[in-house]
């Protein structure tokens, strides 16, 4: 029974919050009433059984709770009328057997307003960290405490961040809508950036408990799927989904029992998750069938080349360099340029890659980014320039943040400093 | 002459030890007086600095920041437009305003002599915003940019007024004309200069009436000064408690 409620929670939480926010404009009220509806489900369902349409059941309860709250407060009659009209718009709620299957009403029996909610949570006038937190709270239904744990901040700090964001939405007049026209493409990429950040926060196991982190990845994929459902023509949403699945395919193989990083080259490819790879391939094909090419699609294509190679030696580095060329052309990002340098080193030898990395170093565009000295160190090492390698590893160690990455660099450093210098 | 009073106070200081009630009744006394004498043309309290969004356009890209244009201890909390004979009179009125107790009030002459405007009643389904136009002091524009910015701003004003979004606004006299009023326990302290020594200084302002924040942000981004300055978009206080 608890599983049934948990299932309904995953399916319906965001939908219910989205509708209540739309109708009342009150984010706190929406969350509290959605919460109340699930608490009621935990009491009732074990006695009465799971309703045929759990979504419709929960929506009625949540709406009635909102009704009661507003009535008790005897306030804001406009909101009250809005809620009343919810009943008129959706006469089917009371009778789940005759739910309309028109555009608005989905199989859950609850119209899907989540797209508005996603775009509002990811509004660029909110701080990035607030966007992430608000998305997790309102769409995924994570509690403030859970979000605080995932981002390693005190719960009070996270609570304040959420309150401030909701306050700004109301007071500064951030509209509750999906942007139209020219703004849509830009805002969509903003939403995708939030989801990818969420995924990476969970994926790069830099800190925090394993469980919390895996949960973040699952939430990010779940949210991207909702977005893909609601925006079926957006190829970049599919590209992002493909990328996340390819990453997740390698999740278990990328650290050893001690939590140390295993490089792509040394990973046990038998441990890569074939189902995840197939899922990634499916989304990538779907993305390419849209006919446009975006940066997530290209990143997913690169990740796809890696996971399709059965051995590290059979990696098609030429194809990867090619994809990086396109990606660099599109993004002009120095981080992409660095990754391209690594691919070139695999393709044409470490000297060619090093020349590119040195050029990025000279540009100063990646100053302070630990992967730049780490890449240079690695290429020096492959060229046998052990002193240069040691110096660059030390530079990287000064900048590195996560413990596993630090241990990896220290291991390499001791390798190149062992024994007499070759130079 | 018209003068802008910029009220600057520390976030949340009002809610301390009953100051709020004191300052509210003092504010009403002040307002009654300046309105009776026709000195105060318009003014409003602003939403807190945490509701601000700052817009910059660099290399054709619109960059938004959550928060005010500068992280100062005191933040812009309200404004008034006064009609006075000279800046000393304006400073005199500022010294009697309760904000002078709570924080500071910067007094700046408006540039030129814009038409006197009393704001109309708000239209339904709109929100009002103060657009605070900030420019780095002593910033050297390219000859091309300096030639462009004047006419482009006039064009922006004409367009924003035409659409009904811009209700009022003005460029300000240079920051070296600013005087700042603070009131200690016994005496009024008037200093030359702005309320805070920030890199970017307030160079002008516009009062906007928009459907929502997106519309206000679009207008801010379209302003020619956004290409080299910073545009803080701040909602006006939504409740008419004056």
Interface residues (C-beta under 8 A of the other chain):
Chain A: X124 X125 X126 X127 X130 X164 X167 X168 X171 X172 X173 X174 X175 X179 X183
Chain B: X47 X48 X50 X51 X52 X53 X64 X66 X67 X127 X210 X211 X212 X213 X214 X216 X217 X233 X235 X238
